């Protein structure tokens, strides 16, 4: 598939995908399959940098906690070679290097050229690191090339999640480690509850009347005070769902939200044996920002107290993946007899 030489798909928003818990019987699990044009549009979007680099302290801190959990898992098995699928700016390589974990080969793979250039400019203390631009659904790699595949926050973005998993299975690693966003995490429930309002607000303002523009500005300001209402709407919408595709997040590109039940069934249907699941991260709004501010002001004792409070939440919600920000799954291939 060649994104550069294909016809540009229509930017018209696609209908959101819903799957109920009763629709997850194992081998039949999977999201709506995209058309060829839609698949090309999605991949071109990521090649052109549609996935933002998060400057927000809250998102940066939750990302760091996620990578720490991944490094803990890597440290337990100490694989000689790791494929970092959807590596972005090389955050996993950074964390591995900082923790002193010795890996002979770490290969990062992404579609975003700009992020790959940033990743390639970083130093890797131990072992050898390389980066390639490649499609997660069609990787130019041989089976058995890697002992471990890490795919953190990638499955929710690919056009066809079943095709991506089939490609990971073809590579025949000893283990795969996946993280995906959890549908029932409060911040995502709020997004689900406010989705229709967001869709209307984000419509092109150039063609809107002056009254419509004023109304949109007022409604945009009301989202904060209306958080409890939108959260309740999100809870009501999500309570019977095992899966949700929230398309507004990156401009009509996939951003799937998962439940553990759906994800485990999806993996089993693709020939994987799920060894364990856990939750990763439960961020309290404004706590990471306040902790950084306190440290900068020299109030280390209070900053440490906030850090301990956040660590307590992380520990508690690690046992409840569906309420955490991310669901982490470690799986093997059934053919390995594990």
DAGI-V351866 format. One record per backbone hydrogen bond with DSSP energy under -0.5 kcal/mol. NH is the residue of the N-H (numbers start at 1). CO is the residue of the C=O. E is the energy in kcal/mol with one decimal. If there is no record, write none. Layout:
# DAGI-V351866
((NH;CO;E) (NH;CO;E))
This chain:
# DAGI-V351866
((3;1;-0.6) (5;2;-0.8) (6;3;-1.0) (19;243;-1.2) (21;240;-0.9) (23;20;-2.1) (24;21;-0.9) (27;25;-0.9) (29;26;-1.8) (39;35;-2.5) (40;36;-2.1) (41;37;-2.4) (42;38;-2.4) (43;39;-2.2) (44;40;-2.6) (45;41;-2.1) (46;42;-1.7) (47;43;-2.2) (48;44;-1.9) (49;46;-1.3) (50;45;-2.1) (52;50;-0.7) (54;52;-0.6) (55;53;-0.5) (60;56;-2.5) (61;57;-2.6) (62;58;-2.2) (63;59;-2.0) (64;60;-2.2) (65;61;-2.2) (66;62;-1.9) (67;63;-2.4) (68;64;-2.2) (69;65;-1.9) (70;66;-1.8) (71;67;-2.6) (72;68;-2.2) (73;69;-1.7) (74;70;-2.5) (75;71;-2.8) (76;72;-1.2) (77;73;-0.9) (77;74;-0.6) (78;74;-3.1) (82;105;-2.5) (83;148;-2.3) (84;82;-0.6) (84;107;-3.1) (85;83;-0.9) (85;150;-2.7) (86;109;-2.3) (87;84;-0.7) (87;109;-2.0) (90;87;-1.8) (91;87;-0.8) (94;90;-2.1) (95;91;-2.3) (96;92;-2.8) (97;93;-2.4) (98;94;-2.6) (99;95;-2.1) (100;96;-0.7) (100;97;-0.8) (101;96;-1.8) (103;101;-0.7) (104;80;-0.8) (105;80;-1.9) (106;128;-2.6) (107;82;-2.6) (108;106;-0.6) (108;130;-3.1) (109;84;-2.4) (110;132;-1.6) (113;47;-0.7) (113;111;-0.8) (116;112;-2.0) (117;113;-2.2) (118;114;-1.7) (119;115;-2.5) (120;116;-2.5) (121;117;-0.9) (121;118;-0.5) (122;119;-1.6) (125;123;-0.5) (128;103;-0.5) (128;104;-1.3) (130;106;-2.2) (132;108;-2.5) (134;110;-1.2) (134;132;-0.7) (135;138;-0.6) (138;135;-1.8) (141;139;-1.6) (144;171;-3.5) (145;142;-1.5) (147;81;-0.8) (148;81;-1.6) (149;175;-1.8) (150;83;-3.0) (151;149;-0.5) (151;177;-2.9) (152;85;-0.5) (153;151;-0.6) (153;179;-2.2) (154;179;-0.6) (157;154;-1.8) (158;154;-1.1) (164;160;-1.9) (165;161;-2.2) (166;162;-2.2) (167;163;-1.8) (168;164;-2.0) (169;165;-2.3) (170;166;-1.9) (171;167;-1.4) (172;168;-0.5) (172;169;-1.2) (173;168;-0.6) (174;147;-1.3) (175;147;-1.5) (176;331;-2.7) (177;149;-2.8) (178;329;-2.7) (179;151;-1.7) (180;327;-1.8) (182;325;-2.2) (183;258;-3.4) (185;182;-1.5) (188;185;-0.9) (189;185;-2.3) (190;186;-2.4) (191;187;-1.6) (192;188;-2.5) (193;189;-2.5) (194;190;-2.0) (195;192;-0.9) (198;194;-2.7) (199;195;-2.7) (200;196;-1.7) (201;197;-2.6) (202;198;-2.4) (203;200;-1.0) (207;204;-0.7) (208;205;-1.2) (213;209;-2.2) (214;210;-2.2) (215;211;-2.5) (216;212;-2.4) (217;213;-2.0) (218;214;-2.2) (219;215;-2.6) (220;216;-2.4) (221;217;-1.7) (222;218;-1.3) (223;219;-0.7) (223;220;-0.8) (224;221;-0.5) (225;221;-0.6) (226;222;-2.0) (227;224;-1.9) (230;226;-2.4) (231;227;-2.9) (232;228;-2.2) (233;229;-2.4) (234;230;-2.5) (235;231;-2.3) (236;232;-2.4) (237;233;-2.3) (238;234;-2.4) (239;235;-1.4) (241;238;-1.9) (242;19;-3.0) (243;19;-1.0) (244;257;-2.0) (245;17;-1.4) (246;244;-0.8) (246;255;-2.1) (247;245;-1.2) (249;246;-0.8) (251;248;-1.3) (252;247;-2.0) (253;247;-0.7) (256;156;-1.5) (257;244;-3.5) (258;181;-2.5) (259;242;-1.2) (263;259;-2.4) (264;260;-2.8) (265;261;-2.0) (266;262;-2.5) (267;263;-2.4) (268;264;-2.5) (269;265;-2.2) (270;266;-0.9) (270;267;-0.6) (271;268;-1.6) (272;267;-2.2) (273;332;-3.6) (274;272;-0.6) (275;273;-0.6) (275;330;-2.3) (276;330;-1.5) (278;328;-1.9) (279;318;-2.2) (280;326;-2.3) (285;283;-0.6) (287;284;-1.9) (288;284;-0.6) (290;286;-2.5) (291;287;-2.8) (292;288;-2.3) (293;289;-2.3) (294;290;-2.6) (295;291;-2.1) (296;292;-2.3) (297;293;-1.7) (298;295;-1.1) (299;294;-2.9) (300;298;-1.2) (303;299;-1.8) (304;300;-2.7) (305;301;-1.7) (306;302;-2.1) (307;303;-2.2) (308;304;-2.2) (309;305;-2.1) (310;306;-2.5) (311;307;-2.3) (312;308;-2.0) (313;309;-1.7) (314;310;-2.3) (315;311;-2.5) (316;312;-2.2) (317;313;-2.7) (318;314;-1.2) (319;316;-1.2) (320;317;-1.3) (323;320;-1.8) (324;320;-0.8) (324;321;-0.8) (325;281;-3.6) (326;280;-1.4) (327;180;-2.9) (328;278;-3.1) (328;326;-0.5) (329;178;-2.6) (330;276;-2.3) (331;176;-2.5) (332;273;-2.6) (334;271;-2.3) (336;333;-2.1) (337;334;-2.1) (338;333;-0.5))
